[in-house]
């Protein structure tokens, strides 16, 4: 299990290194998680879907997920520490949150509709090929 934790820390460090070196506007943690996702995707293709995630990594991920709520404590403390700023910038923040939520829902709906259309078109082509 220690190796799994070290692998996650190494991925985070590598993500930070990439973000800093290339001056990317994305947090290194996100890049590190994308690297983990790529490694697991390649493992899944090579070893099969059931063996994509090593057992130790799965256990570490479950332990982190079980205690995920603790990660919100510092964020909550930060909000309380900046209540005056929240009072002045709160309305703009609410508008931005609402607009970004609407945009996310709309984009998700378009992607799902496009995927369903692609599946439907593929299904029609398959039926036509088989003469049904």
Secondary structure as UniProt FT lines:
FT   HELIX           2..22
FT   HELIX           28..47
FT   HELIX           49..51
FT   HELIX           55..66
FT   HELIX           68..70
FT   HELIX           71..81
FT   HELIX           83..129
FT   TURN            130..131
//
